[in-house]
Amino acid sequence: MSDRKLLITVWCLYLVGSLIHFIHNAEFLKDYPNLPDSWMRNGIYLAWVGMTLLGAIGLILAIRSSKLIGLNCLVVYALLGIDSLGHYIVAPFDSHTAAMNTTILLEVGAAVLLLTVAGQQLYRAIARP
């Protein structure tokens, strides 16, 4: 598989994983343990849109015009997904339901995959003379 196709594929996997987690988080926000009371359902969706916009811009730049800038955006986008592990900072794993843990780990796993692919491609792009 070409670098371009691989990047698009893992980006799509992360897009779906993050969407599933953010939908679950927004719809069951009050059930998630120890999240701030100030968090609102619409704010969760808005955060997802903002993150995804960064990822979409990064993907477009990486495959069309400015590979280095695009890949850097994708690395940041993936790191935002890994940040979902923060759920386990505010409450332990066993305080979350199976569905919560599944959606969190789905997003994080997909983010790690994107980080790995984008990071490798970024390294190769920088290392080339």
C-alpha positions in Angstrom: 0.0 0.0 0.0 1.3 3.4 -0.9 2.1 6.0 1.9 -0.8 8.1 0.7 -3.3 5.3 0.8 -2.1 4.1 4.2 -2.3 7.6 5.6 -5.8 8.1 4.3 -6.9 4.7 5.6 -5.6 5.2 9.2 -6.9 8.7 9.2 -10.4 7.3 8.4 -10.1 4.7 11.1 -9.2 7.4 13.6 -12.0 9.6 12.4 -14.5 6.9 13.0 -13.0 5.9 16.4 -13.0 9.4 17.6 -16.5 10.1 16.4 -17.8 7.0 18.2 -16.1 8.0 21.4 -17.2 11.7 21.2 -20.8 10.7 20.5 -20.8 8.3 23.5 -19.2 10.9 25.6 -21.7 13.7 24.6 -24.8 11.5 24.9 -23.7 9.9 28.3 -21.8 12.9 29.6 -23.4 12.8 33.1 -22.6 9.1 33.4 -18.8 9.6 32.9 -17.2 9.8 36.3 -15.7 13.0 37.7 -15.9 15.1 34.5 -16.3 18.8 35.2 -19.9 20.0 35.6 -19.2 22.8 33.2 -18.8 20.4 30.3 -21.9 20.5 28.0 -23.1 18.1 25.3 -22.8 20.7 22.6 -19.2 21.5 23.7 -18.2 17.9 23.3 -19.5 17.9 19.7 -17.8 21.3 19.0 -14.5 20.0 20.3 -14.8 17.0 18.0 -15.5 19.3 15.0 -12.5 21.4 15.9 -10.2 18.4 16.2 -11.5 16.8 13.0 -11.0 20.1 11.1 -7.3 20.1 12.2 -7.1 16.5 11.0 -8.8 17.1 7.7 -6.6 20.1 7.0 -3.5 18.1 7.9 -4.5 15.2 5.6 -5.3 17.5 2.7 -1.9 19.3 3.1 0.0 16.1 3.6 -1.3 14.5 0.4 -1.7 17.6 -1.8 0.7 20.5 -1.2 2.7 20.8 2.0 3.6 17.4 3.3 5.7 18.5 6.3 3.0 20.9 7.6 0.3 18.4 6.9 2.1 15.6 8.7 2.8 17.8 11.7 -0.9 18.7 11.9 -1.7 15.0 11.8 0.7 14.2 14.6 -1.0 16.9 16.7 -4.4 15.5 15.7 -3.4 12.0 16.8 -2.0 13.3 20.1 -5.4 14.9 20.8 -6.9 11.4 20.5 -4.4 9.9 22.9 -5.4 12.6 25.3 -8.7 10.7 25.8 -6.6 8.6 28.3 -7.2 11.6 30.5 -10.5 9.9 31.4 -8.4 7.5 33.5 -6.7 10.4 35.3 -10.0 11.7 36.7 -11.4 8.2 37.5 -9.9 4.7 37.4 -10.6 2.2 34.6 -13.1 0.2 36.7 -15.2 3.3 37.4 -16.1 3.4 33.8 -18.6 1.2 32.1 -17.6 -1.4 29.5 -19.0 0.9 26.7 -17.0 3.9 28.0 -13.8 1.9 28.2 -14.4 0.4 24.7 -15.0 3.8 23.1 -12.1 5.4 24.9 -9.7 2.6 24.0 -11.0 2.5 20.4 -10.2 6.2 19.9 -6.8 5.9 21.6 -5.9 2.8 19.6 -6.8 4.5 16.3 -4.9 7.6 17.4 -1.8 5.6 18.2 -2.0 4.0 14.8 -2.3 7.4 13.1 0.5 8.8 15.2 2.7 5.9 14.2 2.0 6.2 10.4 2.2 10.0 10.3 5.3 10.0 12.5 7.1 7.5 10.3 6.2 9.5 7.2 7.2 12.7 8.8 10.5 11.2 9.9 11.2 9.9 6.3 10.2 13.3 4.8 12.7 15.1 7.1 15.5 12.6 6.8 15.5 12.8 3.0 18.2 15.1 1.7 
